[in-house]
């Protein structure tokens, strides 16, 4: 009688808990692992850094829960992997972003230096080319003499609207502050005052920088303070990736 009862109890217990060592996997640990590859989107830009932040927080919470309740729940290794990958992108993405932005600014300032050198040397047609979108420039299989020929009457949509290249060149260097800068020639002294990036878009592949210069010109009481808006589009070579979109006077207002 006792043997039968013990056998029945054992069978019942076995039926109740067929896998006595089974521990469910933490859902947070699984979520942490899912967020790990999404954290790679942080390399695109700051708007996606939230994936790495969320993945790091979820991974840390999951790791602490699975560590404290190791006998009841599993997934500690998943949480650790997810957390490590998210932390990697959380630390790497801002560093890569700031480095890339600094390098782009360096290229933008070199582009402005190149443009200023062309103007100082009186090479106004070459300087004017750099205010035109790269695809519309006359440097692609066409001489500048032909591009700016006086007899040329075909209209182009250039920096100032629909006009001939010669009209665009004349209008640009007859407008301040470009007129005074060109008149100063090599006597103009450029000093960068400040700069900022207005657009930094890796998805659309367009960058935009604002650089403010103080330009000292002999025989002028007040230096010229100019705002230069510089655009960059990917895939057009080296210097011709850049374009001087606008140059205006800078005021403190």
C-alpha positions in Angstrom: 0.0 0.0 0.0 2.7 2.4 0.9 4.8 1.5 -2.2 1.8 2.2 -4.4 1.2 5.6 -2.8 4.9 6.6 -3.2 4.9 5.6 -6.9 1.7 7.6 -7.5 3.2 10.6 -5.7 6.4 10.3 -7.7 4.5 10.0 -11.0 2.4 13.1 -10.1 5.4 15.1 -9.2 7.2 14.1 -12.4 4.0 15.1 -14.4 3.9 18.4 -12.6 7.5 19.4 -13.3 9.0 17.3 -16.1 11.9 19.8 -16.5 12.9 20.8 -12.9 16.0 22.6 -14.1 14.4 24.7 -16.9 14.8 28.5 -16.5 12.9 30.8 -18.9 15.0 33.3 -20.9 14.7 36.9 -19.8 12.7 38.9 -22.3 14.9 42.0 -21.5 18.0 39.9 -22.4 16.4 39.0 -25.8 15.4 42.7 -26.3 19.0 43.7 -25.5 20.3 41.4 -28.2 17.8 42.7 -30.7 18.8 46.3 -30.0 22.5 45.5 -30.5 22.5 45.5 -34.3 20.1 48.5 -34.4 22.7 50.4 -32.4 24.9 50.4 -35.5 22.5 53.0 -36.9 24.1 55.4 -34.5 27.0 55.7 -37.0 24.6 57.6 -39.4 24.1 60.5 -37.0 23.0 61.8 -33.6 19.3 61.3 -34.3 20.0 57.5 -34.1 22.1 57.6 -31.0 19.0 56.7 -29.0 19.2 53.1 -30.2 22.6 52.7 -28.6 21.5 54.4 -25.4 18.4 52.3 -25.1 20.3 49.1 -26.0 22.9 49.9 -23.3 20.3 50.6 -20.6 18.2 47.5 -21.4 21.3 45.3 -21.6 22.5 46.6 -18.2 19.1 46.0 -16.5 18.8 42.6 -18.1 22.3 41.6 -17.0 21.6 42.7 -13.4 18.2 40.8 -13.3 19.7 37.6 -14.7 22.6 37.8 -12.4 20.5 38.4 -9.3 18.0 35.7 -10.2 20.3 33.2 -11.9 18.3 30.2 -10.4 15.0 31.5 -11.8 15.8 33.1 -15.2 18.5 32.7 -17.9 19.8 35.0 -20.6 22.8 36.5 -18.8 25.1 35.9 -21.7 22.6 37.4 -24.2 22.3 40.5 -22.1 26.0 40.8 -21.8 26.5 40.5 -25.6 23.7 43.0 -26.4 25.0 45.5 -23.8 28.6 45.3 -25.0 27.7 45.9 -28.6 25.4 48.8 -27.7 28.1 50.4 -25.5 30.6 49.9 -28.3 28.4 52.0 -30.7 27.4 54.4 -28.0 31.1 55.3 -27.4 32.2 55.0 -31.0 29.4 56.8 -32.9 29.9 60.3 -31.2 33.7 60.0 -31.6 33.4 59.1 -35.2 30.8 61.9 -35.8 32.9 64.6 -34.2 36.0 63.5 -36.0 34.2 63.4 -39.3 32.7 66.9 -38.7 36.1 68.3 -37.8 37.6 66.9 -41.0 34.8 68.3 -43.0 35.2 71.8 -41.5 38.9 71.6 -42.3 38.1 70.9 -45.9 35.5 73.7 -46.0 38.0 76.2 -44.7 40.6 75.0 -47.2 38.0 75.4 -50.0 37.4 79.0 -48.9 41.2 79.6 -48.8 41.4 78.3 -52.3 38.6 80.6 -53.5 40.1 83.6 -51.7 43.5 82.9 -53.4 41.8 82.8 -56.8 40.2 86.1 -56.2 43.4 87.6 -54.8 45.3 86.6 -58.0 42.6 88.1 -60.2 41.5 84.7 -61.5 37.9 85.7 -61.2 36.5 83.3 -63.8 37.9 80.4 -61.9 36.6 81.8 -58.6 33.2 82.2 -60.2 33.2 78.6 -61.2 33.2 77.7 -57.5 29.9 79.4 -56.9 28.2 77.3 -59.6 26.9 73.8 -58.9 29.5 71.3 -60.0 27.4 69.8 -62.7 27.0 73.2 -64.4 30.6 74.3 -64.4 32.5 74.9 -67.5 35.6 72.9 -66.4 34.2 69.6 -67.8 35.7 69.5 -71.3 35.1 73.1 -72.1 37.6 76.0 -71.8 36.7 79.0 -69.7 37.2 81.2 -72.7 34.4 79.4 -74.5 32.3 79.2 -71.3 32.4 82.9 -70.7 32.5 84.0 -74.4 30.9 87.3 -75.1 29.0 86.0 -78.0 27.5 83.2 -76.0 23.8 83.8 -75.5 22.5 80.5 -74.2 21.0 80.9 -70.7 21.9 78.8 -67.7 20.3 78.6 -64.3 23.4 79.7 -62.3 23.9 81.3 -58.9 21.8 84.4 -59.6 19.0 82.8 -61.7 18.7 82.3 -65.5 21.5 84.2 -67.1 24.5 83.7 -69.3 27.8 82.7 -67.6 29.3 86.2 -68.4 26.3 88.0 -67.0 26.5 85.8 -63.8 30.2 86.5 -63.5 29.8 90.3 -63.9 26.8 90.5 -61.5 28.6 88.5 -58.8 31.7 90.6 -58.7 29.7 93.9 -59.0 27.9 93.0 -55.8 29.3 93.6 -52.3 31.2 92.2 -50.5 32.7 90.3 -53.4 33.4 93.6 -55.3 35.5 95.0 -52.5 37.3 91.7 -51.9 38.2 91.4 -55.6 39.3 95.1 -55.7 41.7 94.5 -52.7 43.4 91.6 -54.5 46.4 90.2 -52.7 46.3 93.0 -50.1 43.2 91.5 -48.4 44.0 89.7 -45.2 41.5 86.9 -44.2 40.9 85.9 -40.6 38.3 83.2 -39.6 36.2 84.4 -36.7 33.7 81.6 -36.2 32.0 78.7 -38.0 29.2 76.3 -37.6 27.7 73.4 -39.4 24.1 74.1 -40.5 23.5 70.7 -42.2 25.3 67.4 -41.7 23.3 64.8 -43.5 24.8 61.4 -44.4 21.5 60.1 -45.8 21.0 62.9 -48.3 24.8 63.2 -48.7 24.8 67.0 -48.3 26.8 69.1 -45.9 26.5 72.9 -45.3 28.9 75.1 -43.3 28.7 78.8 -42.3 32.0 80.5 -42.0 32.4 84.1 -40.8 35.6 86.0 -41.8 37.0 89.3 -41.0 38.8 90.7 -44.1 41.1 93.6 -43.6 41.6 95.8 -46.7 44.2 98.6 -46.9 42.8 102.1 -47.1 39.5 101.0 -45.5 38.8 102.2 -42.0 36.6 99.2 -41.1 37.4 95.6 -42.1 34.9 93.6 -44.1 33.0 91.0 -42.1 31.6 88.4 -44.4 29.4 85.4 -44.1 30.2 82.5 -46.5 27.8 79.7 -46.9 29.6 76.6 -48.2 27.9 73.5 -49.5 29.3 70.1 -50.1 27.7 67.2 -52.1 29.3 63.8 -52.3 30.5 62.2 -55.4 32.0 65.1 -57.4 35.7 64.6 -57.0 37.8 66.7 -54.6 37.6 70.5 -54.5 34.7 70.5 -57.0 32.6 68.8 -54.4 32.4 72.1 -52.7 30.4 75.2 -53.7 30.3 78.7 -52.3 26.5 79.1 -52.1 26.4 82.6 -50.8 28.6 85.5 -49.6 27.1 88.4 -47.7 28.0 91.0 -45.1 27.9 89.8 -41.5 26.3 91.9 -38.9 26.1 91.3 -35.1 22.3 91.5 -35.1 
